[in-house]
Amino acid sequence: MAILIVLASVLAALLLLFFLYLLFFVRPRAKQPTDTRLLCDYAHRGLHGGGVPENSLAAFEKACAAGFGIELDVQLSRDGEVMVFHDYTLVRMTGVEKKLCELTAEELGALHLAETDEKIPTLREVLSLVDGRVPLLVELKGENGNTALCPKVAELLREYRGPYCIESFNPLLLRAMRREMPDVFYGLLYTNLWREKKGNKKRSALDVLLSAMVFNFLAKPNFIAYKESYREELCVRLATKFYRAPRFVWTVRSKENMELAHRRSEHPIFEKIE
């Protein structure tokens, strides 16, 4: 009899945890954007390739000319300028063995991207170039609780008159950004970190929680942007089908997968599709 009571108590506790997860933790603030232009195809880091480096003014100009939305990445230089660059380290794109945050905007602006004449742009330069011609999908970069990037980005976007939305893997950045600009269309970038780190990479309890979208109650994302291979994850299905959050998918690299995304009413973030 005592065993049955213990089992019943455990079952009740598990059911309570599941309902809390379903109704509170994983629940997004799902909504459609007021500007429907944001529901489009986005060129991942601009239209790059063929001698045009990613996250460059040339890649962004090509995307504008083709009429595609632009996905781009932002992080802070040492002196607090919002730079458009994906990696935390500079070596892959510039050959410099330092982190982006270790150099000033002037020092970063002198570097060449992928041995071309293109330089690392500031977000200010990108906004001036695009000038509202196509929608922007701005990814906030950050692996910890430092939210200094958010007010800097907000300061620039408040002056911008074109369509844009904001996304991040980091729920704390989304939370901080929402405090700066509550009416923007926000998205949570999603991948299953627990599976991605299978093998030699060290896993943590935080990876489990992030992989289950437990921090949606903090981030309150309006849409979910998930990796192609994880579109059927339980938390993705709950957020996008049960709660009807708009669906973005990354990174799409073939015509077949582009067509699949469109059939599924997903908004693809794509690159290098011939």
N, C-alpha and C positions, 0 to 999 in steps of 0.2 A: 504493500500500500504506500509506503514511504517513497519507494522508487517511482511509482506512478505520479505522486504529488510533485516530485522533483522534475520529472519529465514534462509534466503539464506546466510547471513554472517556467522551465527553459523555453518551451514552445511559445508560451504567452509572451515572454521577453523578446524572443526572436520576431514574433509577429508585430509587437510594438515597435521594435527597431525598424522593421521593414516599412511600416506605415509612416513613421517619422521620416525615413529616407524618402519615401514616395511623395509625401505631402509637404515636406519642409526642405530637406537637404538638396535633393536633385532638381527640385522644381525651378525652372527658369522664369523670367519675367517675359514670356513669349509675346511678341507683337509684330505686326507688319510695320515697315517704315512709312512715315508720312510722305517721303519722297521715293516713289517706286523705281526711280532710276537706279537706286542702290541694289536692286535685285537683278543683277546682270552677270556677265562673264568677266572675270578679272585676270589680267595678265600678271602672273606671279613674278614680282620684282621687275615689272615692266616687260616689254617685248625684247628680250635679250637673246643673244646667240649670233653666230656668224660675224664675230668681231665686235659685237655690241655687248658690253658687260652688264651684268645684273645691277639693279638699283642705281642706274646711271641716268643722267639727263637725256642721253641719246635713247636709252631703252624706254623712258617715259614718253618722249616725243613720238617714238614709233607707235606706242600704244594709243596715244591720242589721235594720231593720223589714221589708225585702223579703227578707231571708235570703240576700243575696249576699255573697261574699267582698269584701274591700276592698283595692285596690291604692293605695299612697300613696308619697310621695317624702320623703326626709329629707336635711337638710344642717345644718351648724352655724352658729349665730349668732356674732357677734364674741366674745361671752363664753362660748362653748362649750356652749350649750344646743342640744339636738336639735330642730330646727324642722321642721314638715311643710309643704313648699312645693316646687313643681316647678322654676320658672325660677331661674336664678342671679341674674337682675336682678328688681327689684320692680315695674318700670314697668307691665307688662301687667296685673297683678292689683291693684295698689294705686295706680298713678300716680306713685310715688316713683322718681326717677331715681338709684337707688343699687343696689348689690348687696346681697343678703341678708346676706352675711358681714360687711358693713361696719357693721351695726347690732346692738345688744344685743337679748336676748330681750324685755326690757321695752319697748324702742322698737318692735320688730316686733309685739309684742302689742297695741300701740295703733293699728296700721294697720287699715284696713277693706278687705275683699276685694271687689273688683268693685262698689264703691259700695253695699254692703249692711252690715248690722250684724255680719256674721261677721268674725272676726279670724283672723290666722295662728295656728294652734294649735301647741303643742309636742307631741312624740311622747308625753310623759308624760300630757298631757291626752287624747290620742286613745286610748291604752291604757286609761285609766280609763273613758272613755266606752264603748268597745267591750266591754271586760270579758269577752272570750272568747265573745261571742255568735256571731261569724262569723270565718272565717280571715282573716288579714292577709298581704298580699304587700308587703313593705317594700323599696322601691328605694333603694339607696345612691347619692347623687349625688356626682360628683367627676370632674374632667377631667384630673387630674394624679396624681402619686404620693403626695400628702398623704393619709395614712390616719388622721388624728386623729379622724375621725367614728366609726371602728369601735369602739374601746373605749367610747365614750359610748353608742352604740346597744346594745352588748352589756350594759352595766350596767343599762339599762332593761329589756331583754328577759329577762334572767335572773330578774327579779322578776315577770314576766308569766306567767300560767298558761293563757292561751288559745293556740290554734293559730296558728302563723305560719311563713312562709318568707321568704327574703331573695334579692334579685336585684340585678344592677348591669350596666351596660355596661363598667365598668372592672374588668379582671381583677385589678389590684393591690388594689382594695378587697375583692373576694371572697377573695383569698388572705389578706389581713390579718384579715378577719372570721372566716374558717375557723380561724385560729389562736386567736381569742378564744372561738369557740363551734364546736368541730369536729363536733358531731352534728346541726347544723341542716340543713334541706333548702335547698340553694343553687341559684340559676339564673343563667345568663348571658343578658343581654339582647342581642339581635343585630339589626343592620341592616347593609346593605352600604354602608359609608361612602364607598367609592370611587365608587359610582354616585350616592349622595346628593349628593356634592359636584361632580357634573358641571356644567360651566358656569363661573360666576364664582368659585366657592369654591376656595380653594387646597388641593390634594391633597398628601399626604406618603406616604413609605414606610410610616409607622405605620398609615395608613388601609388600605393594602394588607394588612398583617399582621392587623389587627383584622377586616377583611372576610373573611379566610380562617380566622378562629378559631384562629390560630397559638398564642395564649396560653392555650389550654385547659389546657395542662400546668401553668400557674401557678394558674389559677382553679379547676380541678377541679370544674366545675359538675355538679350532679346532674340538672338539667333545662335545656332551652333555651327561651327565650322570644323568638320571632322575629317580625319585622314581616310582616304578611300577604303582601305582595308578594314576599317572599324565602323563602317556605317551600320552594321547589324548588332553592335554592342548593346546590352540591355539599357544602359544609361542613355545612350544616344537615341534609342527607340522611345524611351520614356519621355525624353525632353522634346523630341521632334514629332513624334506621332501621338503620344498621349496628351502632351501639353501643347503640341502644334507650333513649336518654335520653327521659324524659317531655317532651311537647310543649305549650308554652303559645304563644298567638298574640295579637298586638296590632296596632293598636287596632281592634276589631271594631265597626262602626257600622251594621249592618243585620241584620234578622231572617234574611235569606238567608245572610249570612256567618256568623251564629251557628249556624245549622243545618248549614252546611258544616263548621264547626269541630268540632261535635259528631260529625258523621259520620266525620270524620277522627281521632277520638279526641284532639282538641286541647282545651286548657282556655283559653277565650277571656277576654281582658281587654277589656272592652267599655265603650262609653259612648253615651248619647243614642239608645237604641233604643226606639222607640215600640211 
